[in-house]
């Protein structure tokens, strides 16, 4: 009897099913990711990823699988129709936004939590509900770290929005993640301490690198240690360093900004300023990074050494670029035979037979019982095996349509040149990859890092390690301590948004407080406590500030010097209503911009309150008077740095230039 029962599909479910089928059909016809096979559990999407920079040479894959036992083990493939829904979502998502492979995989991880919620419904995505998302979020929070679960919550919200906008479910989801960003600005918190410990390099690692750099022998290690020097003294991202042009170095006469005349050092010589041409990642425009004097000298030496040890590879890159589909071997006819001994010499290895066996090149022996050295291969077979390994992509593709060839790049080496086990192949060249530098600093299961090779070990016997990005975090924190503004920091580190600076500032609460005390004494911070200190002698002022300032907190409008450890603040979140502990950083453009925005908003609020007062609305006059006090205090805060203003409100960094000389890229 069951077979005779007809199930009537409700209208909304029927429409959702039709919409999902249309979405999947559209995704299948898309050309995104190139020639992939829809039914496969894993898609190789390398060609769609990191095509703009040659240092990224790993394979990128998307895995449409369930949760595994752990991060190293893949789960079973998704069942249909959930598998096709996931693939369609990822493919169309990339078509619109071109996200990274790791970003797509975070979406897949979020979908895995939803998949588990649909076990009773044959994993049909059109039956997803708001409750499924709530339970998926709860499970993610229990299973993942706070930062990971927050990211998954963001992706769950995106999935819900896509489902609702495209009407892919019976009922609207109407879900937004309740997971909060875990990052805390409290520098005393355990989270801040753990983050600082993880991201900031340890002093003993610096000492080890300094000692190791004196022992470097051979081009592979000398090239990499000088790349580390560039990271340390420039604060570049690893991709920016590895894609520097060969003519990156810029040397100019240093001129006085007021007089325009050359600057003279203590010995009577004309000063020079040193910078590096580079193309910032994350969308910033090409520029020259001007370096502090001493750092510039060290960077100049490092560039010189890298160019010396990569000169031959760059020359070979130029030959290959001028001779497409060829390698630099002549004197053989295609059908002539070449001895495996000769092959060993050409490709820079000890055993030519192993080279041929690995690449499945057919070998010919001239007599029975012949030794390996008497084996031959057709020259055309050997030639083809080498030609297929050519690197024919540019080092860098720019948004303006230009490209930087391998022969125009600083960090180019022979094939396998940075492998400490195998000899390099002098017929082929490659960009230096981020994996090459990671292996040098961190190692892998089968590769010893430079610290292990030179016996620099932790107390537990494990070798030191350091991530390439740690140098950037370190230099950014030093720059913060030196007093660079947010605008200067963002420009110098190649960031589009000044808000990104915060993630790289690892000063402790004690360091921030000491810095605030120094700035109060020097007049860089202005406010009631600074005014009181100015009435005292220098010695008394120092003691007064030391007792009055025990904490410092950054707000969008200035500094709060209230010590919350002693008592709560009675003006919490109302700094501009006459708070005695609110202070301005003289010349800080971020504070100034936020104050001007607040003034505009408050002026609008006054206008509304005045209209209500004209209509005799009870209490409206109180709001008019309150907002007038806010405006008055904003004007006082803005007036603090009026003498520092140049043209308009834009602070021009003293020692930073955004000018690109010529068109190096």
C-alpha positions as CSV (number, residue, x, y, z in Angstrom):
1,X,0.0,0.0,0.0
2,X,2.9,2.4,0.8
3,X,3.9,2.3,-2.9
4,X,0.5,3.7,-3.8
5,X,0.7,6.7,-1.5
6,X,1.4,10.0,-3.4
7,X,3.2,12.7,-1.5
8,X,2.1,16.2,-2.3
9,X,5.0,18.6,-2.2
10,X,4.0,22.0,-0.6
11,X,4.3,25.0,-2.9
12,X,7.1,26.7,-1.1
13,X,9.2,23.5,-0.9
14,X,8.5,22.9,-4.6
15,X,9.7,26.4,-5.4
16,X,12.8,26.0,-3.2
17,X,13.7,22.7,-4.9
18,X,13.3,24.3,-8.4
19,X,15.5,27.3,-7.3
20,X,18.2,24.9,-6.0
21,X,18.2,23.0,-9.2
22,X,18.6,26.2,-11.1
23,X,21.5,27.3,-8.9
24,X,23.3,24.0,-9.4
25,X,22.7,24.1,-13.2
26,X,24.1,27.6,-13.3
27,X,27.2,26.6,-11.3
28,X,27.8,23.6,-13.5
29,X,27.9,25.9,-16.6
30,X,30.3,28.3,-14.9
31,X,33.9,28.4,-16.1
32,X,35.3,29.3,-12.6
33,X,38.1,27.0,-11.5
34,X,38.7,25.8,-15.1
35,X,38.4,22.2,-16.2
36,X,37.2,20.5,-13.0
37,X,35.1,17.3,-12.8
38,X,31.9,18.1,-10.9
39,X,31.4,14.7,-9.4
40,X,34.9,14.5,-7.7
41,X,35.2,15.0,-4.0
42,X,38.3,17.2,-4.3
43,X,38.8,20.0,-6.9
44,X,42.3,21.2,-7.7
45,X,41.9,25.0,-8.0
46,X,45.6,26.0,-8.1
47,X,45.3,28.0,-11.3
48,X,42.6,30.2,-9.8
49,X,44.6,31.0,-6.7
50,X,47.7,33.2,-6.2
51,X,48.3,33.7,-9.9
52,X,49.6,37.2,-9.3
53,X,52.7,36.3,-7.3
54,X,55.2,33.6,-8.2
55,X,56.3,32.8,-4.6
56,X,53.1,30.8,-4.0
57,X,53.8,27.5,-5.6
58,X,51.8,24.9,-3.6
59,X,48.7,23.0,-4.8
60,X,45.3,24.3,-3.8
61,X,42.4,21.9,-3.3
62,X,38.8,22.2,-2.2
63,X,37.5,19.2,-0.3
64,X,33.7,18.5,-0.2
65,X,33.8,16.2,2.8
66,X,32.3,15.8,6.2
67,X,34.1,16.3,9.5
68,X,37.1,14.0,9.9
69,X,38.3,12.5,13.2
70,X,40.8,15.3,13.4
71,X,42.3,18.1,11.3
72,X,44.7,15.7,9.5
73,X,42.0,13.2,8.5
74,X,39.4,13.9,5.9
75,X,35.8,12.7,6.5
76,X,33.5,11.0,4.1
77,X,32.2,12.8,1.0
78,X,28.9,14.8,1.4
79,X,25.8,13.0,0.3
80,X,23.6,14.4,-2.4
81,X,21.9,16.8,-2.8
82,X,24.0,18.6,-0.2
83,X,27.3,17.9,-2.1
84,X,26.0,19.6,-5.3
85,X,24.6,22.5,-3.2
86,X,28.0,23.0,-1.6
87,X,29.9,22.8,-4.9
88,X,27.4,25.3,-6.5
89,X,27.7,27.7,-3.6
90,X,31.5,27.7,-3.7
91,X,31.8,28.0,-7.4
92,X,29.3,30.9,-7.7
93,X,30.8,32.5,-4.6
94,X,34.2,32.5,-6.3
95,X,32.7,33.8,-9.6
96,X,31.4,36.9,-7.7
97,X,34.2,37.5,-5.3
98,X,37.3,35.5,-6.2
99,X,38.1,34.5,-2.6
100,X,41.1,32.5,-1.5
101,X,41.0,28.7,-1.3
102,X,41.3,28.9,2.5
103,X,38.3,31.3,2.7
104,X,36.2,28.8,0.6
105,X,37.3,26.0,2.9
106,X,36.1,27.9,5.9
107,X,32.7,28.1,4.2
108,X,32.9,24.3,3.6
109,X,33.7,23.8,7.3
110,X,30.6,25.9,8.3
111,X,28.5,23.8,5.9
112,X,29.8,20.6,7.6
113,X,28.1,21.7,10.8
114,X,24.9,22.3,8.9
115,X,25.2,18.9,7.2
116,X,25.3,17.2,10.5
117,X,22.0,18.9,11.5
118,X,20.3,17.5,8.4
119,X,20.9,13.8,9.1
120,X,17.2,13.2,9.7
121,X,16.2,14.9,6.4
122,X,18.5,13.0,4.0
123,X,20.8,16.0,4.0
124,X,18.5,18.1,1.8
125,X,19.5,21.8,2.1
126,X,16.0,23.1,1.2
127,X,14.8,21.8,4.6
128,X,17.3,23.9,6.6
129,X,15.7,26.2,9.3
130,X,16.8,28.9,11.7
131,X,17.1,26.2,14.4
132,X,19.6,24.2,12.4
133,X,21.9,27.3,12.2
134,X,21.6,27.9,15.9
135,X,22.6,24.3,16.7
136,X,25.4,24.5,14.1
137,X,26.7,27.6,15.8
138,X,26.5,26.1,19.2
139,X,28.4,23.0,18.1
140,X,31.1,25.1,16.4
141,X,31.5,27.1,19.7
142,X,32.0,23.9,21.7
143,X,34.3,22.2,19.2
144,X,36.5,25.2,17.9
145,X,38.6,27.9,19.5
146,X,37.0,31.3,20.0
147,X,38.7,32.8,17.0
148,X,37.8,29.9,14.7
149,X,34.2,29.7,15.9
150,X,33.8,33.4,15.3
151,X,35.0,33.0,11.7
152,X,32.6,30.1,11.2
153,X,29.8,32.2,12.6
154,X,30.5,34.9,9.9
155,X,30.4,32.2,7.2
156,X,27.2,30.7,8.6
157,X,25.6,34.2,8.4
158,X,26.7,34.5,4.8
159,X,25.3,31.1,3.9
160,X,21.9,32.0,5.6
161,X,21.8,35.3,3.6
162,X,22.5,33.4,0.3
163,X,19.7,30.9,1.1
164,X,17.2,33.7,1.9
165,X,18.1,35.9,-1.1
166,X,17.8,33.0,-3.5
167,X,14.8,31.4,-1.8
168,X,16.5,28.1,-1.5
169,X,14.6,26.9,1.6
170,X,11.0,26.2,2.5
171,X,11.0,29.1,5.0
172,X,13.4,32.0,5.4
173,X,16.3,31.4,7.7
174,X,16.7,34.9,9.1
175,X,19.9,34.0,11.0
176,X,22.8,36.2,12.1
177,X,25.7,34.8,14.2
178,X,25.7,35.7,17.9
179,X,29.4,34.8,18.2
180,X,31.5,37.9,19.1
181,X,34.9,38.8,17.9
182,X,37.3,37.3,20.5
183,X,40.0,40.0,20.1
184,X,40.4,42.1,23.2
185,X,42.0,45.5,23.5
186,X,42.7,44.8,27.2
187,X,46.5,44.3,27.2
188,X,46.3,42.6,30.6
189,X,44.0,39.9,29.5
190,X,45.1,36.3,29.1
191,X,44.1,36.5,25.4
192,X,46.3,39.4,24.8
193,X,49.3,37.8,26.6
194,X,48.8,34.5,24.7
195,X,48.6,36.4,21.4
196,X,51.7,38.4,22.2
197,X,53.6,35.2,23.1
198,X,52.5,33.5,19.9
199,X,53.2,36.4,17.4
200,X,56.2,38.2,18.8
201,X,59.7,36.7,18.2
202,X,61.7,35.8,21.3
203,X,65.0,37.5,22.0
204,X,66.9,34.2,22.0
205,X,65.7,33.6,18.4
206,X,67.2,36.9,17.3
207,X,70.5,36.1,19.1
208,X,70.6,32.7,17.4
209,X,69.9,34.3,13.9
210,X,72.7,36.8,14.5
211,X,75.1,34.1,15.4
212,X,74.1,31.8,12.6
213,X,74.4,34.5,10.0
214,X,78.1,34.7,10.7
215,X,78.4,30.9,9.9
216,X,76.5,30.8,6.6
217,X,78.4,29.0,3.9
218,X,77.1,28.3,0.4
219,X,74.7,30.3,-1.8
220,X,71.5,28.6,-0.7
221,X,71.9,29.6,3.0
222,X,73.4,33.0,2.2
223,X,70.4,33.8,-0.1
224,X,67.9,32.9,2.6
225,X,69.6,34.6,5.6
226,X,69.7,37.8,3.6
227,X,66.0,37.4,2.8
228,X,65.5,37.2,6.6
229,X,67.5,40.4,7.0
230,X,65.1,42.1,4.6
231,X,62.1,40.9,6.6
232,X,63.6,42.1,9.8
233,X,64.6,45.6,8.6
234,X,61.7,46.4,6.3
235,X,58.7,44.8,7.9
236,X,57.7,43.5,4.5
237,X,55.2,40.6,4.1
238,X,57.0,37.5,2.9
239,X,55.2,37.8,-0.5
240,X,56.4,41.4,-0.9
241,X,60.0,40.4,-0.2
242,X,60.0,37.4,-2.5
243,X,58.6,39.4,-5.4
244,X,60.9,42.4,-5.2
245,X,62.2,43.6,-8.6
246,X,66.0,43.2,-9.2
247,X,66.2,47.0,-9.4
248,X,64.4,47.4,-6.1
249,X,67.2,49.6,-4.5
250,X,66.7,53.3,-4.7
251,X,69.4,55.7,-3.4
252,X,68.8,59.5,-3.4
253,X,70.4,62.5,-1.9
254,X,68.7,63.4,1.4
255,X,67.3,66.9,1.4
256,X,66.1,69.3,4.1
257,X,62.4,69.5,3.8
258,X,62.3,73.2,4.6
259,X,65.3,74.5,2.5
260,X,65.4,71.8,-0.2
261,X,69.2,71.7,0.3
262,X,71.3,68.5,0.6
263,X,71.7,67.3,4.2
264,X,75.3,67.0,5.6
265,X,76.3,64.4,8.2
266,X,78.8,64.8,11.0
267,X,81.8,64.0,8.8
268,X,80.8,66.6,6.2
269,X,79.5,64.1,3.6
270,X,76.2,64.5,1.8
271,X,73.6,62.2,3.4
272,X,71.8,59.6,1.3
273,X,68.4,58.0,1.8
274,X,67.8,54.4,0.9
275,X,64.5,52.9,-0.2
276,X,63.1,49.8,-1.9
277,X,60.6,49.7,-4.7
278,X,57.9,47.2,-4.1
279,X,54.3,46.2,-4.8
280,X,52.3,45.9,-1.6
281,X,49.9,43.0,-1.1
282,X,46.4,43.6,0.1
283,X,45.6,46.1,-2.7
284,X,47.8,49.1,-1.8
285,X,49.4,51.1,-4.6
286,X,53.1,50.6,-5.7
287,X,55.5,52.7,-3.8
288,X,59.0,53.1,-2.4
289,X,59.6,52.3,1.2
290,X,62.2,54.7,2.6
291,X,64.2,53.2,5.4
292,X,65.9,54.6,8.5
293,X,69.5,55.4,7.9
294,X,71.2,52.4,9.7
295,X,68.5,49.9,8.5
296,X,69.0,51.2,4.9
297,X,72.7,50.5,5.0
298,X,72.1,46.9,6.2
299,X,69.3,46.4,3.6
300,X,71.6,47.7,0.9
301,X,74.2,45.0,1.8
302,X,71.6,42.3,1.9
303,X,70.3,43.2,-1.5
304,X,73.8,43.2,-2.9
305,X,74.5,39.7,-1.6
306,X,71.2,38.3,-2.9
307,X,71.9,39.8,-6.3
308,X,75.4,38.3,-6.3
309,X,74.2,34.7,-5.5
310,X,71.2,34.9,-7.9
311,X,72.9,36.5,-10.9
312,X,73.4,33.3,-12.9
313,X,69.8,32.2,-12.3
314,X,68.5,35.6,-13.5
315,X,70.7,35.3,-16.6
316,X,69.3,31.8,-17.3
317,X,65.7,33.2,-16.8
318,X,66.4,35.8,-19.4
319,X,67.6,33.2,-21.9
320,X,64.5,31.0,-21.3
321,X,62.2,34.0,-21.7
322,X,63.8,34.7,-25.1
323,X,63.6,31.1,-26.1
324,X,60.1,29.7,-25.5
325,X,59.7,25.9,-25.2
326,X,63.5,25.4,-25.2
327,X,66.3,24.5,-22.8
328,X,69.9,25.6,-23.2
329,X,71.4,22.4,-24.7
330,X,72.6,22.2,-28.3
331,X,74.5,19.8,-30.5
332,X,72.1,16.9,-30.5
333,X,69.6,15.6,-33.1
334,X,66.2,14.6,-31.7
335,X,66.7,10.9,-32.5
336,X,70.4,10.8,-31.3
337,X,71.3,9.0,-28.1
338,X,72.6,10.7,-25.0
339,X,74.4,8.8,-22.2
340,X,72.9,8.9,-18.7
341,X,76.3,10.1,-17.5
342,X,75.9,13.2,-19.7
343,X,72.4,13.7,-18.4
344,X,73.8,13.7,-14.8
345,X,76.1,16.5,-15.8
346,X,73.5,18.6,-17.5
347,X,70.9,18.4,-14.7
348,X,73.4,18.7,-11.9
349,X,72.9,15.3,-10.2
350,X,75.1,12.3,-9.4
351,X,73.1,9.5,-11.1
352,X,71.5,10.1,-14.5
353,X,69.8,6.7,-14.4
354,X,67.8,7.8,-11.3
355,X,66.7,11.0,-13.1
356,X,65.4,8.9,-16.1
357,X,63.7,6.3,-13.9
358,X,61.9,8.9,-11.8
359,X,60.6,10.6,-15.0
360,X,59.8,7.4,-16.8
361,X,62.2,8.2,-19.7
362,X,62.8,5.0,-21.7
363,X,66.4,3.8,-21.5
364,X,68.4,1.8,-24.0
365,X,71.4,-0.4,-23.2
366,X,73.9,-1.2,-26.0
367,X,74.9,-4.6,-24.8
368,X,73.7,-7.3,-22.3
369,X,75.1,-6.9,-18.9
370,X,76.1,-3.3,-19.5
371,X,76.8,-1.1,-16.5
372,X,74.4,1.7,-15.7
373,X,76.9,4.2,-17.2
374,X,76.4,2.5,-20.6
375,X,72.7,3.2,-20.7
376,X,71.4,5.8,-23.2
377,X,68.1,7.6,-23.9
378,X,66.8,9.3,-26.9
379,X,67.7,13.0,-26.7
380,X,64.2,14.0,-27.6
381,X,62.8,12.1,-24.6
382,X,65.3,13.7,-22.2
383,X,64.6,17.2,-23.7
384,X,60.9,16.8,-23.4
385,X,61.2,15.7,-19.7
386,X,63.2,18.9,-18.9
387,X,61.2,21.3,-21.0
388,X,57.9,20.4,-19.2
389,X,59.4,21.6,-15.9
390,X,60.0,25.2,-17.3
391,X,58.6,28.1,-15.2
392,X,56.9,30.2,-17.9
393,X,54.7,32.4,-15.6
394,X,55.8,35.9,-14.6
395,X,56.9,36.6,-11.1
396,X,54.3,39.2,-10.6
397,X,51.1,40.3,-12.5
398,X,50.0,43.8,-11.7
399,X,46.5,45.3,-11.8
400,X,47.5,47.8,-14.4
401,X,48.2,44.9,-16.9
402,X,51.9,45.0,-16.6
403,X,54.0,42.1,-15.3
404,X,57.4,41.5,-13.7
405,X,59.3,38.7,-15.4
406,X,61.5,36.3,-13.6
407,X,64.6,37.8,-15.1
408,X,63.5,41.2,-13.7
409,X,63.2,39.8,-10.2
410,X,65.5,39.7,-7.2
411,X,64.6,36.3,-5.7
412,X,65.1,33.8,-8.5
413,X,67.1,30.6,-8.2
414,X,67.9,27.4,-10.1
415,X,65.5,24.5,-9.8
416,X,66.1,22.7,-6.5
417,X,68.9,25.2,-5.6
418,X,67.5,25.7,-2.1
419,X,67.2,22.0,-1.4
420,X,69.9,21.1,1.1
421,X,69.7,17.4,0.0
422,X,69.5,17.4,-3.8
423,X,71.8,19.3,-6.2
424,X,70.2,22.0,-8.3
425,X,69.3,21.8,-12.0
426,X,71.2,24.5,-13.9
427,X,68.9,24.3,-16.9
428,X,65.8,25.5,-15.1
429,X,64.9,28.4,-12.8
430,X,62.2,29.1,-10.3
431,X,61.0,31.9,-8.0
432,X,62.0,31.4,-4.3
433,X,58.8,30.2,-2.7
434,X,57.4,30.9,0.8
435,X,57.9,27.2,1.5
436,X,61.6,27.6,0.9
437,X,61.7,30.2,3.6
438,X,59.4,28.3,5.9
439,X,61.6,25.3,5.7
440,X,64.6,27.4,6.5
441,X,63.0,28.9,9.7
442,X,60.5,26.2,10.8
443,X,61.5,23.0,9.0
444,X,59.2,20.1,8.3
445,X,59.0,16.4,9.3
446,X,61.8,15.5,6.9
447,X,63.6,18.8,6.7
448,X,65.7,20.3,9.5
449,X,65.4,24.1,10.0
450,X,68.5,26.3,10.3
451,X,68.3,26.3,14.1
452,X,68.3,22.5,14.3
453,X,71.2,22.3,11.9
454,X,73.2,24.7,14.1
455,X,72.1,23.2,17.4
456,X,70.0,26.1,18.7
457,X,67.4,24.2,20.8
458,X,64.7,25.0,23.4
459,X,64.8,23.5,26.9
460,X,62.7,20.5,25.8
461,X,65.2,19.7,23.0
462,X,63.0,21.1,20.1
463,X,64.6,23.5,17.7
464,X,63.8,27.2,17.7
465,X,61.2,28.3,15.2
466,X,60.0,31.7,13.9
467,X,57.3,32.6,11.4
468,X,58.2,35.1,8.7
469,X,55.3,37.4,9.8
470,X,56.8,37.6,13.3
471,X,59.4,40.1,12.0
472,X,56.5,42.4,10.8
473,X,54.8,42.2,14.2
474,X,58.1,43.0,15.9
475,X,58.9,46.0,13.7
476,X,55.4,47.4,13.9
477,X,55.5,47.3,17.7
478,X,58.9,49.0,17.7
479,X,57.5,51.7,15.4
480,X,54.6,52.1,17.8
481,X,57.0,52.6,20.7
482,X,58.9,55.2,18.5
483,X,55.7,57.3,18.2
484,X,54.7,56.8,14.6
485,X,51.1,57.9,13.9
486,X,48.5,55.5,12.6
487,X,48.7,57.2,9.2
488,X,52.4,56.8,9.1
489,X,52.3,53.2,10.2
490,X,49.6,52.3,7.7
491,X,51.6,53.9,4.8
492,X,55.0,52.5,5.8
493,X,53.7,48.9,6.3
494,X,51.6,49.0,3.0
495,X,48.1,48.9,4.6
496,X,45.0,50.3,3.0
497,X,43.1,50.8,6.3
498,X,44.6,52.3,9.4
499,X,42.4,50.1,11.6
500,X,44.6,47.2,10.6
501,X,47.5,48.6,12.7
502,X,45.9,47.5,15.9
503,X,46.5,43.8,15.2
504,X,50.3,44.4,15.1
505,X,50.6,46.5,18.2
506,X,51.9,44.2,21.0
507,X,53.0,46.8,23.5
508,X,52.2,45.7,27.1
509,X,50.0,47.8,29.4
510,X,53.1,48.9,31.3
511,X,54.8,50.0,28.1
512,X,51.8,52.0,27.0
513,X,51.6,53.7,30.4
514,X,55.3,54.6,30.4
515,X,54.9,56.0,26.9
516,X,51.9,58.1,28.0
517,X,53.9,59.5,30.9
518,X,56.8,60.5,28.6
519,X,54.4,62.1,26.2
520,X,52.7,64.0,28.9
521,X,56.0,65.4,30.1
522,X,57.1,66.4,26.5
523,X,53.7,68.1,25.7
524,X,52.7,65.5,23.1
525,X,49.6,64.6,25.2
526,X,47.4,67.5,26.2
527,X,44.7,67.6,28.9
528,X,43.9,68.4,32.6
529,X,46.7,66.2,34.1
530,X,49.2,67.7,31.6
531,X,48.1,71.2,32.4
532,X,48.6,70.6,36.2
533,X,52.0,69.1,35.6
534,X,53.1,72.1,33.6
535,X,52.6,74.3,36.7
536,X,55.3,72.2,38.5
537,X,59.1,72.0,38.3
538,X,60.4,69.3,36.0
539,X,61.3,67.0,38.9
540,X,57.9,67.5,40.7
541,X,56.1,67.2,37.4
542,X,57.7,63.7,36.8
543,X,56.7,62.5,40.2
544,X,53.2,64.0,39.9
545,X,52.6,62.2,36.5
546,X,54.0,58.9,37.9
547,X,51.5,59.0,40.7
548,X,48.5,60.2,38.6
549,X,49.0,58.0,35.6
550,X,48.8,54.3,36.3
551,X,46.9,53.2,33.2
552,X,46.1,54.3,29.7
553,X,43.3,53.3,27.4
554,X,42.8,54.3,23.7
555,X,39.5,55.7,22.7
556,X,38.4,56.8,19.2
557,X,38.8,60.4,20.3
558,X,41.9,60.4,22.5
559,X,43.4,58.8,25.6
560,X,41.7,57.9,28.8
561,X,44.0,57.9,31.9
562,X,41.5,56.4,34.3
563,X,42.7,53.5,36.4
564,X,39.8,51.0,36.4
565,X,41.7,48.8,38.8
566,X,40.9,51.4,41.6
567,X,37.3,52.3,40.8
568,X,34.8,52.5,38.0
569,X,34.5,55.6,35.8
570,X,31.5,57.8,36.5
571,X,31.7,59.2,33.0
572,X,32.0,55.8,31.2
573,X,31.6,56.2,27.4
574,X,31.1,60.0,27.9
575,X,34.6,61.3,27.7
576,X,33.7,64.6,26.0
577,X,31.2,65.8,28.7
578,X,34.0,67.3,30.8
579,X,36.0,64.3,31.9
580,X,39.2,65.3,33.7
581,X,41.0,62.2,32.6
582,X,40.4,62.6,28.9
583,X,43.5,63.7,26.9
584,X,44.3,64.4,23.3
585,X,47.4,63.2,21.4
586,X,48.7,66.3,19.7
587,X,48.6,65.9,15.9
588,X,46.9,62.5,15.9
589,X,44.8,62.5,12.7
590,X,42.8,59.4,13.6
591,X,41.6,61.1,16.8
592,X,40.9,64.4,14.9
593,X,38.9,62.7,12.1
594,X,36.7,60.8,14.7
595,X,36.2,64.1,16.6
596,X,35.0,65.9,13.5
597,X,32.6,63.0,12.7
598,X,31.3,63.1,16.2
599,X,30.9,66.9,16.0
600,X,28.8,66.5,12.8
601,X,26.6,63.9,14.4
602,X,26.2,66.0,17.6
603,X,25.3,69.1,15.6
604,X,22.5,67.1,13.9
605,X,21.4,65.9,17.3
606,X,21.2,69.5,18.5
607,X,19.1,70.5,15.5
608,X,16.6,67.7,16.3
609,X,16.5,68.6,19.9
610,X,15.9,72.3,19.1
611,X,13.0,71.3,16.8
612,X,11.5,69.2,19.7
613,X,12.1,72.2,22.1
614,X,10.2,74.5,19.7
615,X,7.3,72.0,19.9
616,X,7.5,72.2,23.7
617,X,8.5,68.5,24.0
618,X,9.3,67.9,27.7
619,X,13.0,67.6,28.4
620,X,14.2,68.6,25.0
621,X,16.0,71.7,26.3
622,X,18.1,69.5,28.5
623,X,19.4,67.6,25.5
624,X,20.1,70.9,23.7
625,X,22.3,72.0,26.6
626,X,24.0,68.6,27.0
627,X,25.0,68.5,23.3
628,X,26.2,72.0,23.4
629,X,28.6,71.0,26.1
630,X,29.8,68.1,23.9
631,X,30.3,70.4,21.0
632,X,32.3,72.9,23.2
633,X,34.6,70.1,24.4
634,X,35.0,68.7,20.9
635,X,36.1,72.2,19.7
636,X,38.6,72.4,22.7
637,X,40.0,69.0,21.7
638,X,40.3,69.9,18.1
639,X,42.0,73.2,19.0
640,X,44.8,71.3,20.8
641,X,46.6,70.5,17.5
642,X,45.5,73.4,15.2
643,X,49.1,74.7,15.3
644,X,50.3,71.4,13.8
645,X,48.0,71.5,10.8
646,X,49.4,71.9,7.3
647,X,47.0,72.2,4.4
648,X,43.5,71.2,5.5
649,X,43.5,68.5,8.1
650,X,45.9,66.1,6.6
651,X,49.1,65.5,8.5
652,X,52.0,65.0,6.0
653,X,54.5,62.4,7.4
654,X,57.9,64.1,7.8
655,X,60.1,61.2,6.5
656,X,57.8,59.2,4.3
657,X,57.3,59.6,0.6
658,X,54.6,58.0,-1.6
659,X,56.3,58.9,-4.8
660,X,57.3,56.1,-7.2
661,X,60.3,57.0,-9.3
662,X,59.8,55.9,-12.9
663,X,57.9,52.7,-13.6
664,X,60.1,49.9,-12.2
665,X,57.3,47.3,-12.2
